[in-house]
């Protein structure tokens, strides 16, 4: 252990006097990061992987103006201190793979230059909505955690080209995924998904991994349903949403004066078939998309993509390819 400590100290001193911009302290059985590391004010790349570190050391704050790449994978980190992560605003790469982290703090939004975030094989149970502030992100890897949902704010990261969320407990992907126009690789294998979100087929994906989920299958069956009765609120909302489409209508001109109503109607959607608007009552459907034909991918398989119809009347019209989702 003494030899390892001396070797580590020598590495730090060489970096200090040589004004090195990178330092490799991986596989040194480090439990506590040496305080002298704070003197390496020119350091851009720091490798602390394969050690026994239990938390992001406060000494990193002294490197906040220079450090761009930080590798802390394969340690024993259980927590990410908010004050430390807040101070590393120049990071471009952050690798926290193979630790025991349960939570990323909201202060992660301070990493405005971050492009690669990897927290593979941890114990994350949720992703902070503040991750949506990291609009420079091009790759996120959250594989092998305990995530049951993803925040819709994730879609604000419009530079994303790779999103890995395999082997979690996701039951759905949030709507709005079409905003990720640059997404090339999506890995959702080993979750509990039943359908892909609306507009999924519009993505220009190059690679899609979706094995090991619980997708609905196309098995036509007889159904029994009650007559569809819309509430007064739904009827009124549909009327307002329709009228709001016309700029010359009185509804369109008056709506800005009622911010509460405007906020409520912001959750409205439109029928995939007739394009009429609706608020909170719809027929849950799927459309089976050919990866090869509809998404220009190599695979010839089909996937279920969620679709919302405004009424059973639309569902019962002929000539469309939508299927109502049955519950058994």
C-alpha positions in Angstrom: 0.0 0.0 0.0 2.9 2.4 0.8 4.4 1.7 -2.6 1.1 2.5 -4.3 0.8 5.7 -2.3 4.4 6.8 -3.3 3.7 5.9 -6.9 0.5 8.0 -6.9 2.4 10.9 -5.3 5.1 10.7 -7.9 2.5 10.8 -10.7 0.9 13.9 -9.2 4.3 15.6 -8.7 5.4 14.8 -12.3 2.1 16.3 -13.6 2.6 19.3 -11.4 6.2 20.2 -12.4 5.7 19.0 -16.0 2.6 21.1 -16.3 0.8 18.1 -17.7 -2.8 18.5 -18.9 -3.7 14.8 -18.1 -3.2 12.6 -15.1 -3.9 8.8 -14.9 -4.5 7.5 -11.4 -6.5 4.5 -12.4 -6.1 1.2 -10.6 -4.2 2.6 -7.6 -6.5 1.4 -4.8 -7.2 5.0 -4.0 -9.8 5.6 -1.3 -9.1 9.3 -0.8 -8.0 11.6 -3.6 -4.8 13.4 -2.5 -5.2 17.1 -1.7 -2.1 18.0 -3.8 -4.2 17.3 -6.9 -5.8 20.7 -6.4 -2.6 22.3 -7.4 -2.8 20.9 -11.0 -4.6 23.9 -12.3 -3.8 23.1 -15.9 -5.3 19.6 -15.8 -7.8 18.8 -18.5 -8.2 15.0 -18.3 -8.3 13.1 -15.0 -8.6 9.3 -14.8 -9.6 8.0 -11.3 -11.2 4.8 -12.5 -10.8 1.4 -10.9 -10.2 2.6 -7.4 -12.2 2.6 -4.1 -13.4 6.2 -4.1 -16.8 6.6 -2.4 -17.7 10.2 -3.4 -16.7 12.9 -5.8 -13.8 14.6 -4.0 -14.0 18.3 -3.1 -10.5 18.7 -4.4 -11.9 18.7 -7.9 -13.3 22.1 -7.4 -9.8 23.6 -7.7 -9.8 22.2 -11.3 -13.1 23.7 -12.3 -11.6 26.1 -14.9 -9.5 23.5 -16.7 -11.0 20.0 -16.2 -12.9 18.8 -19.3 -12.8 15.0 -19.0 -13.4 13.1 -15.8 -13.4 9.3 -15.5 -14.6 7.8 -12.2 -15.9 4.5 -13.4 -15.5 1.3 -11.3 -15.3 2.9 -7.9 -17.6 2.8 -4.9 -19.3 6.1 -5.3 -22.8 6.3 -3.7 -23.4 10.0 -3.9 -22.7 13.0 -6.1 -22.3 16.1 -4.0 -24.2 19.0 -5.4 -21.6 21.6 -4.6 -18.9 19.6 -6.4 -20.9 18.8 -9.6 -22.0 22.5 -9.7 -18.4 23.6 -9.9 -17.3 21.4 -12.8 -19.0 23.5 -15.4 -16.4 23.0 -18.0 -16.7 19.2 -18.2 -17.3 17.7 -21.6 -17.1 14.0 -20.6 -18.3 12.6 -17.3 -18.0 8.8 -16.8 -19.5 7.4 -13.6 -20.1 3.8 -14.8 -20.1 0.8 -12.4 -20.7 2.6 -9.2 -23.6 2.6 -6.7 -25.1 6.0 -7.4 -28.9 6.2 -6.6 -29.4 9.9 -7.5 -28.0 12.6 -9.7 -28.5 16.1 -8.1 -30.5 18.8 -9.9 -27.2 20.8 -9.8 -26.1 18.7 -12.8 -27.7 21.4 -14.9 -24.6 23.5 -14.3 -22.6 21.2 -16.7 -23.7 23.2 -19.7 -20.8 22.1 -21.9 -21.3 18.4 -21.2 -21.4 16.2 -24.3 -21.0 12.7 -23.0 -22.7 11.5 -19.8 -22.4 7.8 -18.8 -23.9 6.4 -15.6 -24.1 2.8 -16.7 -24.5 0.0 -14.1 -25.5 2.1 -11.1 -28.7 2.2 -8.9 -30.4 5.3 -10.4 -34.1 5.3 -9.7 -34.9 8.5 -11.5 -33.4 11.0 -13.8 -33.5 14.7 -12.8 -35.7 16.9 -15.0 -32.8 19.3 -15.0 -30.9 17.1 -17.4 -32.9 18.8 -20.0 -30.8 21.9 -19.5 -27.7 20.1 -20.9 -28.5 21.0 -24.5 -24.9 20.2 -25.7 -25.3 16.5 -24.8 -24.7 14.2 -27.8 -24.6 10.9 -25.8 -26.3 9.6 -22.7 -25.8 6.1 -21.3 -28.1 5.1 -18.4 -28.0 1.4 -19.1 -28.5 -1.1 -16.2 -30.1 1.1 -13.6 -33.5 1.0 -11.8 -35.3 3.6 -13.9 -39.1 3.2 -14.3 -39.6 6.5 -16.2 -37.8 9.2 -18.1 -38.5 12.9 -17.9 -40.0 14.5 -21.0 -37.4 17.3 -20.5 -34.8 14.9 -21.8 -36.1 15.7 -25.3 -34.8 19.3 -24.9 -31.3 17.8 -25.5 -31.8 18.1 -29.2 -28.1 17.4 -30.1 -28.5 13.8 -28.8 -27.2 11.2 -31.3 -27.0 8.3 -28.9 -29.4 7.3 -26.1 -28.8 4.1 -24.1 -31.4 3.2 -21.5 -31.3 -0.6 -21.8 -31.9 -3.0 -18.9 -34.0 -0.7 -16.7 -37.7 -0.9 -15.7 -39.2 1.5 -18.2 -42.9 0.9 -19.0 -43.0 3.7 -21.6 -41.0 6.4 -23.3 -42.4 10.0 -22.9 -44.2 11.5 -25.8 -42.4 14.1 -27.9 -39.5 11.9 -29.0 -39.8 13.4 -32.4 -37.9 16.4 -31.1 -34.7 14.3 -31.1 -34.2 14.8 -34.8 -30.5 14.0 -34.7 -30.9 10.7 -32.8 -29.0 7.9 -34.5 -28.8 5.2 -31.9 -31.5 4.2 -29.4 -31.1 1.2 -27.1 -34.2 0.3 -25.0 -33.6 -3.4 -24.8 -34.6 -5.3 -21.7 -37.3 -3.0 -20.3 -41.1 -3.3 -20.0 -42.2 -1.3 -23.0 -45.5 -2.2 -24.7 -45.5 0.4 -27.5 -43.3 3.2 -28.9 -44.5 6.8 -28.5 -46.3 8.8 -31.1 -44.1 10.1 -33.9 -41.4 7.5 -33.2 -41.5 6.4 -36.8 -40.4 9.9 -37.9 -37.0 9.4 -36.3 -34.0 9.0 -38.6 -32.5 6.1 -36.6 -29.5 4.1 -37.8 -29.6 1.6 -34.9 -32.5 0.5 -32.7 -32.2 -2.2 -30.0 -35.5 -3.2 -28.5 -35.3 -6.9 -27.6 -36.6 -8.2 -24.3 -39.6 -5.9 -23.9 -43.4 -6.6 -23.7 -44.6 -5.1 -26.9 -48.3 -5.6 -27.9 -48.8 -8.1 -30.7 -51.2 -7.9 -33.6 -53.8 -10.5 -32.7 -57.3 -9.4 -33.9 -60.0 -10.3 -31.4 -63.6 -9.6 -30.7 -64.2 -6.7 -28.3 -67.0 -5.4 -26.2 -67.1 -1.7 -25.4 -69.5 0.8 -23.8 -70.9 3.6 -25.9 -68.5 6.6 -25.8 -69.9 9.4 -23.8 -67.9 12.6 -23.6 -67.9 14.8 -20.6 -69.0 18.4 -20.9 -65.4 19.5 -20.2 -64.2 17.4 -23.1 -66.9 18.6 -25.4 -66.1 22.2 -24.5 -62.3 21.7 -24.9 -62.7 20.1 -28.3 -64.8 23.1 -29.4 -62.3 25.6 -28.2 -59.4 23.7 -29.7 -61.1 23.6 -33.1 -62.0 27.3 -33.0 -58.4 28.2 -31.9 -57.1 26.9 -35.2 -58.7 29.8 -37.0 -56.9 33.1 -36.4 -60.0 35.1 -37.3 -62.2 33.4 -34.7 -63.3 35.1 -31.5 -62.0 32.2 -29.5 -58.5 32.5 -30.9 -58.4 36.2 -30.2 -59.8 35.9 -26.6 -57.8 32.8 -25.5 -54.6 34.7 -24.6 -56.6 36.6 -21.9 -57.3 33.3 -20.1 -53.8 31.9 -19.2 -55.2 29.1 -17.0 -57.4 27.8 -19.8 -54.5 28.2 -22.3 -52.3 26.1 -20.0 -55.0 23.4 -19.7 -55.5 23.2 -23.5 -51.7 22.9 -24.0 -52.1 19.2 -23.2 -54.5 18.8 -26.1 -53.7 16.5 -29.0 -55.1 15.6 -32.4 -56.6 12.5 -33.9 -54.1 10.5 -35.9 -56.8 9.8 -38.5 -59.2 12.8 -38.9 -56.8 15.3 -37.2 -59.6 16.7 -35.0 -58.4 18.0 -31.6 -59.2 16.4 -28.3 -58.1 17.0 -24.7 -58.3 14.0 -22.3 -60.5 11.4 -23.9 -59.3 9.2 -26.8 -59.1 5.7 -28.1 -55.7 4.1 -27.4 -54.4 2.5 -30.6 -51.3 1.2 -32.2 -50.0 1.1 -35.7 -47.4 -1.5 -36.7 -44.5 0.2 -38.4 -42.1 -1.6 -40.7 -38.5 -0.7 -39.7 -37.3 -1.3 -43.3 -40.1 0.4 -45.2 -41.2 3.2 -42.9 -37.9 4.0 -41.1 -35.4 3.0 -43.8 -33.6 0.6 -41.5 -32.0 -2.7 -42.4 -34.3 -4.8 -40.2 -37.5 -6.2 -41.8 -39.3 -6.5 -38.4 -42.3 -4.4 -37.4 -42.8 -2.5 -34.2 -45.9 -1.1 -32.5 -46.1 2.7 -32.4 -48.7 4.4 -30.3 -51.5 6.3 -32.0 -54.5 8.3 -30.5 -57.9 8.5 -32.2 -60.5 10.9 -31.1 -63.4 8.5 -31.2 -64.7 5.0 -32.0 -66.3 6.5 -35.0 -62.9 7.2 -36.4 -61.7 3.7 -35.4 -64.6 2.1 -37.2 -64.0 3.8 -40.5 -62.5 1.6 -43.3 -59.1 1.9 -44.9 -56.8 2.7 -42.0 -54.1 0.6 -40.3 -54.8 1.4 -36.7 -55.6 -1.2 -34.1 -57.3 -0.5 -30.7 -55.3 -1.9 -27.8 -57.1 -4.6 -25.9 -56.8 -5.2 -22.2 -57.2 -8.8 -21.0 
